[in-house]
């Protein structure tokens, strides 16, 4: 069965950088830029991806194209076609300690 993952909104609970976080996600090998975020802000999203079975959704903070500073991996979730409906995913770079923390609301459903 082919499913669709829709990104609905993102909320910045704790940002990584001093001014703004420049975010992107990867899903099934596709990289998609997200809006720049600051703490306490929520932004609506409208990205959709088709997939089969299970795929990984990862959130990153872009640190630019520098050899000395790699992008910050905030977190990864496995998305399954069998888990349907709208639900939040928490991405926590610090895993309990200081670091970026985001909530991404997604919706998974069958492809039409």
Secondary structure, 3 states (H helix, E strand, C coil): CEEEEEEEEEEEEECCCCCCECEEEEECCEEEECCCECCCCEEECCCEEEEECEEEEEEEECCCCECCECCEEEEEEEEECCCCEEEEEEEECCCCCCCCEEEEEEEEEECC
